[in-house]
Amino acid sequence: MLSEIIKNKMIARFKFYDANSSGTLEASDYETMVQRMTSARNLEPGSEEYRTLHDKMMNEWEQLQKHADTSSDQKVTLTEWLVYCEHVIADRAIYDVVVVGQTNAIFETFAADKDGAVSVDEFIAYYDAYGQDAESARKNFGTINRGAPEMTKSRLLEIMEEFHFSEDANAPGNFLWGPF
């Protein structure tokens, strides 16, 4: 069972991913995220980077649907999402595959200049891909990255760990997907 604080963080993440604000996660949410991400990165449809990003995002959707869509209706409800999150958090091996895999994909996608770090501008582009505003992105970047100008992959992995496991409401990683 998810604690109240973890549950609230997972709800915030669900809302962040719900690109069309329908109250469910669907393939169309992931397609929208792909379009926003590729636009933010100026990737041309058909290019190798575009196809790679598209394939990663759609694979993420397919895995989520496979493991969370218990009603088999091509949608993941908030209830299904929370059960899925509980399962992922409860099993470290699953967490490492799902969350660490997603974290690596996020990092590779938004460390656009391939310098080994995500800048605040790259983080803003990530937030924009999810339909979030630049000011929130800038504020959350400062919070989660403790004021550092760039975020390394190891720091992003720490942030994800805090987000998924910390019971401390003030832990910086809790603000990765905005306030909860």
TIMITI-338012 format. One record per residue: chain; y, x, z of N, C-alpha, C in turn. Coordinates in steps of 0.1 Angstrom, whole numbers. Atoms other than C-alpha are relative to their C-alpha. Example, Ala and Ser with C-alpha at 12.3 -4.5 7.8 and 13.67 -1.06 7.14 Angstrom:
% TIMITI-338012
+-------+-------+-------+-------+-------+-------+-------+-------+-------+-------+
| chain |   npy |   npx |   npz |  capy |  capx |  capz |   cpy |   cpx |   cpz |
+-------+-------+-------+-------+-------+-------+-------+-------+-------+-------+
|     A |   -12 |     9 |     0 |   -45 |   123 |    78 |    12 |     9 |     0 |
|     A |   -11 |    -9 |     0 |   -11 |   137 |    71 |    11 |    -8 |     8 |
+-------+-------+-------+-------+-------+-------+-------+-------+-------+-------+
//
This chain:
% TIMITI-338012
+-------+-------+-------+-------+-------+-------+-------+-------+-------+-------+
| chain |   npy |   npx |   npz |  capy |  capx |  capz |   cpy |   cpx |   cpz |
+-------+-------+-------+-------+-------+-------+-------+-------+-------+-------+
|     A |   -12 |     8 |     0 |     0 |     0 |     0 |    12 |     9 |     0 |
|     A |   -12 |    -7 |     0 |    34 |    13 |    -9 |     9 |    -3 |    11 |
|     A |   -10 |     2 |   -11 |    59 |    18 |    19 |    12 |    -8 |    -6 |
|     A |   -12 |     8 |     5 |    91 |    -3 |    16 |     9 |    10 |    -8 |
|     A |    -9 |    -9 |     7 |   111 |    28 |     6 |    -5 |     4 |   -14 |
|     A |     7 |    -5 |    13 |    86 |    40 |   -21 |     0 |   -12 |    -9 |
|     A |     0 |    12 |     9 |    83 |     4 |   -34 |    14 |    -2 |    -6 |
|     A |   -14 |     1 |     6 |   121 |     2 |   -38 |     3 |    10 |   -10 |
|     A |    -2 |   -11 |    11 |   122 |    35 |   -57 |    -8 |    -4 |   -12 |
|     A |     8 |     3 |    12 |    94 |    23 |   -80 |     6 |   -12 |    -7 |
|     A |    -7 |    11 |     6 |   113 |    -9 |   -86 |    12 |     5 |    -8 |
|     A |   -11 |    -5 |     7 |   144 |    11 |   -95 |    -4 |     7 |   -13 |
|     A |     6 |    -7 |    12 |   123 |    32 |  -120 |    -4 |   -11 |   -10 |
|     A |     4 |    11 |     9 |   109 |     0 |  -135 |    12 |    -5 |    -7 |
|     A |   -13 |     6 |     6 |   144 |   -14 |  -141 |     6 |    10 |   -10 |
|     A |    -5 |   -11 |     8 |   154 |    20 |  -156 |    -7 |    -1 |   -14 |
|     A |     8 |     1 |    12 |   126 |    17 |  -181 |     0 |   -13 |    -8 |
|     A |    -1 |    13 |     6 |   131 |   -19 |  -189 |    12 |    -1 |    -9 |
|     A |   -12 |    -2 |     9 |   154 |   -12 |  -219 |     6 |   -13 |    -4 |
|     A |    -5 |    13 |     4 |   158 |   -49 |  -229 |     3 |    -9 |    12 |
|     A |    -3 |     8 |   -12 |   162 |   -61 |  -193 |    -8 |   -14 |     0 |
|     A |     8 |    12 |     1 |   134 |   -87 |  -199 |    -8 |    -3 |    13 |
|     A |     8 |     1 |   -12 |   117 |   -81 |  -165 |   -14 |     4 |    -2 |
|     A |    14 |    -6 |     3 |    86 |   -66 |  -182 |     2 |    12 |    -8 |
|     A |     0 |   -12 |     9 |    78 |   -33 |  -198 |    -9 |    -3 |   -12 |
|     A |     7 |     3 |    12 |    67 |   -36 |  -234 |     1 |    11 |   -10 |
|     A |    -1 |   -11 |    10 |    62 |   -14 |  -264 |    14 |     0 |    -6 |
|     A |   -14 |     0 |     5 |    96 |   -25 |  -276 |    10 |     8 |     9 |
|     A |    -9 |    -8 |    -9 |   112 |    -9 |  -245 |    -2 |    15 |    -4 |
|     A |     2 |   -14 |     3 |    96 |    24 |  -254 |     5 |     3 |   -14 |
|     A |    -6 |    -2 |    13 |   106 |    20 |  -291 |    15 |     2 |     1 |
|     A |   -15 |    -1 |    -2 |   142 |    14 |  -279 |     3 |    14 |     6 |
|     A |    -3 |   -13 |    -6 |   140 |    45 |  -257 |    -1 |    11 |   -10 |
|     A |     2 |   -11 |    11 |   127 |    66 |  -287 |    13 |     0 |    -8 |
|     A |   -12 |     0 |     8 |   156 |    54 |  -308 |    12 |     6 |     7 |
|     A |   -11 |    -6 |    -8 |   181 |    62 |  -281 |    -1 |    15 |     2 |
|     A |     2 |   -14 |    -2 |   166 |    96 |  -274 |     2 |     8 |   -12 |
|     A |    -2 |    -7 |    13 |   164 |   106 |  -310 |    14 |     0 |    -5 |
|     A |   -14 |     0 |     4 |   199 |    95 |  -316 |     8 |    10 |     9 |
|     A |    -7 |    -9 |    -9 |   211 |   114 |  -285 |    -2 |    15 |    -4 |
|     A |     3 |   -14 |     4 |   194 |   145 |  -299 |     3 |     3 |   -14 |
|     A |    -3 |    -1 |    15 |   205 |   139 |  -335 |   -13 |     4 |    -8 |
|     A |    12 |    -2 |     7 |   169 |   139 |  -346 |    -2 |    -9 |   -12 |
|     A |     2 |     8 |    13 |   162 |   127 |  -382 |   -14 |    -7 |     0 |
|     A |    13 |     6 |     2 |   135 |   101 |  -387 |    -9 |     8 |   -10 |
|     A |     9 |    -7 |     9 |   105 |   118 |  -402 |    -1 |    15 |     4 |
|     A |     1 |   -14 |    -4 |   113 |   152 |  -387 |   -11 |     3 |    10 |
|     A |    11 |    -3 |    -9 |    87 |   170 |  -367 |     4 |    -3 |    15 |
|     A |    -5 |     3 |   -13 |   108 |   168 |  -335 |     0 |   -15 |     3 |
|     A |    -1 |    15 |    -1 |   113 |   130 |  -341 |   -14 |    -5 |     2 |
|     A |    14 |     5 |    -1 |    76 |   124 |  -346 |    -7 |     4 |    13 |
|     A |     6 |    -5 |   -12 |    66 |   145 |  -316 |     5 |    -8 |    12 |
|     A |    -5 |     8 |   -11 |    90 |   126 |  -293 |    -5 |   -14 |    -1 |
|     A |     5 |    13 |     2 |    80 |    93 |  -308 |   -15 |    -1 |     5 |
|     A |    14 |     0 |    -4 |    43 |   101 |  -303 |    -2 |     1 |    15 |
|     A |     1 |    -1 |   -14 |    48 |   112 |  -267 |     4 |   -12 |     7 |
|     A |    -5 |    12 |    -7 |    68 |    81 |  -257 |   -10 |   -11 |    -3 |
|     A |     9 |    11 |     2 |    44 |    57 |  -274 |   -14 |     3 |     7 |
|     A |    12 |    -3 |    -8 |    14 |    75 |  -258 |     2 |    -3 |    14 |
|     A |    -3 |     4 |   -14 |    31 |    71 |  -225 |    -1 |   -15 |     2 |
|     A |     1 |    15 |    -1 |    34 |    33 |  -232 |   -15 |    -4 |    -1 |
|     A |    15 |     4 |     2 |    -3 |    31 |  -244 |    -7 |     3 |    13 |
|     A |     7 |    -3 |   -13 |   -15 |    48 |  -212 |     5 |    -9 |    11 |
|     A |    -5 |    10 |   -10 |     7 |    26 |  -190 |    -6 |   -14 |    -3 |
|     A |     6 |    13 |     3 |    -5 |    -5 |  -208 |   -15 |     0 |     3 |
|     A |    15 |    -2 |    -3 |   -42 |     7 |  -206 |    -3 |    -1 |    15 |
|     A |     3 |    -1 |   -14 |   -40 |    13 |  -169 |     7 |   -11 |     9 |
|     A |    -8 |     9 |    -8 |   -14 |   -13 |  -157 |     0 |   -14 |    -5 |
|     A |     0 |    13 |     6 |   -16 |   -43 |  -180 |   -13 |    -8 |     3 |
|     A |    13 |     6 |    -4 |   -43 |   -61 |  -161 |    -2 |   -14 |    -6 |
|     A |     1 |    13 |     7 |   -35 |   -94 |  -178 |    -2 |     1 |   -15 |
|     A |     2 |    -2 |    15 |   -39 |   -79 |  -213 |     9 |    -8 |    -9 |
|     A |    -9 |     8 |     8 |    -8 |   -96 |  -225 |    11 |     9 |    -8 |
|     A |    -9 |    -9 |     7 |     9 |   -65 |  -240 |    13 |     2 |     7 |
|     A |   -12 |    -1 |    -9 |    34 |   -65 |  -211 |    -5 |     5 |    13 |
|     A |     2 |    -4 |   -13 |    36 |   -48 |  -178 |    10 |    -6 |     9 |
|     A |    -9 |     7 |    -9 |    51 |   -70 |  -151 |     3 |    10 |    12 |
|     A |    -4 |    -8 |   -12 |    68 |   -56 |  -120 |   -12 |     1 |    10 |
|     A |    12 |     0 |    -9 |    37 |   -66 |   -99 |   -10 |    10 |    -5 |
|     A |    10 |   -10 |     6 |    14 |   -47 |  -123 |     5 |    14 |     1 |
|     A |    -6 |   -14 |    -1 |    38 |   -17 |  -123 |    -2 |     5 |    14 |
|     A |     1 |    -5 |   -14 |    37 |   -15 |   -85 |   -14 |     3 |     3 |
|     A |    14 |    -3 |    -2 |    -1 |   -17 |   -84 |    -3 |    13 |    -7 |
|     A |     2 |   -13 |     7 |    -2 |    11 |  -110 |     6 |    11 |     7 |
|     A |    -6 |   -11 |    -7 |    23 |    32 |   -91 |    -7 |     4 |    13 |
|     A |     8 |    -2 |   -12 |     3 |    28 |   -59 |   -12 |     8 |    -3 |
|     A |    12 |    -7 |     5 |   -28 |    40 |   -78 |     4 |    15 |    -3 |
|     A |    -4 |   -13 |     5 |   -10 |    70 |   -93 |     4 |     9 |    13 |
|     A |    -4 |    -7 |   -12 |     6 |    80 |   -59 |   -12 |     3 |     9 |
|     A |    12 |    -1 |    -9 |   -27 |    76 |   -40 |    -9 |    11 |    -4 |
|     A |    10 |   -10 |     5 |   -46 |   101 |   -62 |     7 |    11 |    -6 |
|     A |    -8 |   -11 |     5 |   -31 |   135 |   -66 |    -4 |     5 |   -14 |
|     A |     4 |    -4 |    13 |   -52 |   143 |   -96 |     6 |    -9 |   -11 |
|     A |    -6 |     9 |     9 |   -39 |   112 |  -114 |    15 |     3 |    -1 |
|     A |   -14 |    -3 |    -1 |    -4 |   120 |  -102 |     3 |    12 |    -9 |
|     A |    -2 |   -12 |     7 |    -7 |   155 |  -117 |     0 |    -3 |   -15 |
|     A |     1 |     3 |    14 |   -18 |   141 |  -151 |    12 |    -8 |    -5 |
|     A |   -10 |    10 |     4 |     6 |   112 |  -153 |    15 |     5 |     2 |
|     A |   -14 |    -3 |    -3 |    38 |   123 |  -135 |     4 |    14 |    -5 |
|     A |    -3 |   -13 |     5 |    36 |   160 |  -142 |     1 |     1 |   -15 |
|     A |    -1 |     1 |    15 |    29 |   153 |  -178 |    13 |    -7 |    -5 |
|     A |   -13 |     7 |     3 |    59 |   129 |  -180 |    11 |     9 |     2 |
|     A |   -11 |   -10 |    -3 |    81 |   155 |  -163 |     1 |    11 |   -10 |
|     A |     0 |   -11 |    11 |    71 |   182 |  -188 |     6 |    -6 |   -13 |
|     A |    -6 |     6 |    13 |    79 |   158 |  -217 |    15 |    -3 |     1 |
|     A |   -14 |     2 |    -2 |   112 |   148 |  -202 |     8 |    13 |    -1 |
|     A |    -7 |   -13 |     0 |   122 |   184 |  -197 |     0 |     6 |   -14 |
|     A |     0 |    -6 |    14 |   111 |   195 |  -232 |    10 |    -8 |    -9 |
|     A |    -9 |     8 |     8 |   130 |   166 |  -247 |    15 |     2 |     3 |
|     A |   -15 |    -1 |    -3 |   163 |   171 |  -229 |     5 |    13 |     3 |
|     A |    -5 |   -13 |     0 |   165 |   208 |  -225 |     1 |     4 |   -15 |
|     A |    -1 |     0 |    15 |   177 |   205 |  -261 |     3 |    14 |    -5 |
|     A |    -3 |   -13 |     6 |   190 |   240 |  -265 |   -11 |    11 |     4 |
|     A |    11 |    -8 |    -2 |   157 |   254 |  -253 |     3 |    13 |     9 |
|     A |    -4 |   -12 |    -9 |   173 |   277 |  -226 |    -7 |     0 |    13 |
|     A |     8 |     1 |   -12 |   149 |   267 |  -199 |     6 |    -8 |    12 |
|     A |    -7 |     8 |   -10 |   173 |   244 |  -181 |     6 |   -12 |    -6 |
|     A |    -7 |    12 |     4 |   188 |   209 |  -183 |    14 |     1 |     5 |
|     A |   -14 |     0 |    -4 |   226 |   209 |  -182 |     4 |   -15 |     4 |
|     A |    -5 |    14 |    -4 |   246 |   179 |  -169 |     2 |    -8 |   -13 |
|     A |    -1 |     7 |    13 |   254 |   170 |  -206 |   -13 |    -5 |    -5 |
|     A |    14 |     4 |     4 |   217 |   170 |  -214 |    -5 |   -11 |     8 |
|     A |     5 |    10 |    -9 |   210 |   149 |  -184 |     7 |   -13 |    -3 |
|     A |    -7 |    12 |     4 |   237 |   124 |  -194 |    -6 |    -6 |   -13 |
|     A |     7 |     5 |    12 |   220 |   122 |  -228 |   -13 |    -7 |     3 |
|     A |    13 |     6 |    -5 |   187 |   114 |  -210 |     4 |   -14 |     5 |
|     A |    -4 |    13 |    -6 |   204 |    86 |  -190 |     5 |   -10 |   -11 |
|     A |    -5 |     8 |    11 |   221 |    73 |  -222 |   -12 |    -6 |    -7 |
|     A |    12 |     5 |     7 |   187 |    70 |  -238 |    -6 |   -12 |     7 |
|     A |     6 |    11 |    -8 |   177 |    46 |  -211 |    11 |   -11 |     3 |
|     A |   -11 |    10 |    -1 |   210 |    26 |  -215 |     8 |     1 |    13 |
|     A |    -8 |    -2 |   -12 |   226 |    40 |  -184 |    13 |     7 |    -3 |
|     A |   -14 |    -6 |     3 |   263 |    51 |  -181 |     1 |    14 |     4 |
|     A |    -3 |   -15 |    -2 |   276 |    87 |  -182 |     4 |     3 |    15 |
|     A |    -5 |    -2 |   -14 |   294 |    84 |  -148 |   -12 |     0 |    10 |
|     A |    11 |     0 |    -9 |   262 |    74 |  -130 |    -9 |    12 |    -2 |
|     A |     8 |   -12 |     2 |   243 |   102 |  -147 |     6 |    12 |     6 |
|     A |    -7 |   -12 |    -6 |   269 |   128 |  -137 |    -1 |     0 |    15 |
|     A |     1 |     1 |   -15 |   269 |   116 |  -101 |   -15 |     3 |     5 |
|     A |    14 |    -3 |    -4 |   231 |   115 |   -99 |    -5 |    14 |    -3 |
|     A |     4 |   -14 |     3 |   227 |   149 |  -115 |     5 |     9 |    12 |
|     A |    -5 |    -8 |   -11 |   250 |   164 |   -88 |    -8 |    -2 |    13 |
|     A |     8 |     3 |   -12 |   230 |   146 |   -61 |   -14 |     6 |     0 |
|     A |    14 |    -4 |     0 |   195 |   154 |   -72 |    -1 |    15 |    -2 |
|     A |     1 |   -15 |     3 |   203 |   190 |   -83 |     9 |     8 |    10 |
|     A |    -7 |    -6 |   -11 |   223 |   197 |   -51 |    12 |     9 |    -5 |
|     A |   -12 |    -6 |     4 |   254 |   206 |   -70 |    -1 |    12 |   -10 |
|     A |     2 |   -11 |     9 |   238 |   233 |   -92 |     4 |    -5 |   -15 |
|     A |    -4 |     4 |    13 |   251 |   233 |  -128 |   -11 |    -3 |   -10 |
|     A |    11 |     3 |     9 |   217 |   233 |  -145 |   -13 |    -2 |     9 |
|     A |    13 |     3 |    -7 |   182 |   220 |  -135 |   -11 |     7 |    -8 |
|     A |    12 |    -6 |     6 |   151 |   241 |  -141 |   -11 |   -10 |     0 |
|     A |    12 |     9 |     0 |   117 |   226 |  -148 |    -6 |     0 |    14 |
|     A |     6 |     0 |   -14 |   105 |   237 |  -113 |     8 |    -9 |     9 |
|     A |    -8 |     9 |    -8 |   135 |   218 |   -98 |    -3 |   -14 |    -4 |
|     A |     3 |    14 |     4 |   127 |   187 |  -118 |   -13 |    -4 |     5 |
|     A |    13 |     3 |    -6 |    91 |   189 |  -106 |     2 |    -3 |    15 |
|     A |    -3 |     2 |   -14 |   104 |   191 |   -70 |     7 |   -14 |     2 |
|     A |    -7 |    13 |     0 |   127 |   161 |   -77 |   -10 |   -12 |    -2 |
|     A |    10 |    10 |     2 |    98 |   141 |   -90 |    -9 |    -2 |    12 |
|     A |     9 |     1 |   -12 |    77 |   149 |   -60 |     8 |    -7 |    11 |
|     A |    -8 |     7 |   -10 |   105 |   138 |   -37 |     1 |   -15 |    -3 |
|     A |    -1 |    14 |     4 |   110 |   106 |   -57 |   -13 |    -8 |     4 |
|     A |    13 |     7 |    -1 |    73 |    97 |   -55 |    -5 |     0 |    14 |
|     A |     7 |    -1 |   -13 |    64 |   108 |   -20 |    10 |    -1 |    13 |
|     A |    -9 |    -2 |   -12 |    95 |   112 |     3 |     3 |   -14 |     6 |
|     A |    -4 |    12 |    -8 |   101 |    86 |    30 |    14 |     1 |     5 |
|     A |   -13 |    -2 |    -4 |   135 |   101 |    36 |    10 |    -7 |   -10 |
|     A |    -8 |     7 |     9 |   160 |    77 |    21 |    11 |     8 |    -6 |
|     A |   -11 |    -8 |     5 |   185 |   105 |    16 |    -5 |    12 |    -7 |
|     A |     5 |   -12 |     8 |   162 |   130 |    -2 |     6 |    -1 |   -14 |
|     A |    -7 |     0 |    13 |   180 |   140 |   -34 |    -8 |    -5 |   -11 |
|     A |     9 |     5 |    11 |   150 |   133 |   -56 |     0 |   -15 |    -1 |
|     A |     1 |    14 |     0 |   152 |    97 |   -47 |    10 |    -7 |    -9 |
|     A |   -11 |     6 |     8 |   183 |    92 |   -69 |    -2 |     4 |   -15 |
|     A |     3 |    -4 |    13 |   166 |   104 |  -101 |     3 |   -11 |   -10 |
|     A |    -2 |    12 |     9 |   167 |    69 |  -116 |    10 |    -9 |     6 |
|     A |   -11 |     8 |    -5 |   198 |    57 |   -98 |    -3 |    -5 |    14 |
|     A |     2 |     5 |   -14 |   202 |    40 |   -64 |   -11 |   -10 |     0 |
|     A |    11 |     9 |    -1 |   174 |    20 |   -51 |     2 |   -10 |    12 |
+-------+-------+-------+-------+-------+-------+-------+-------+-------+-------+
//
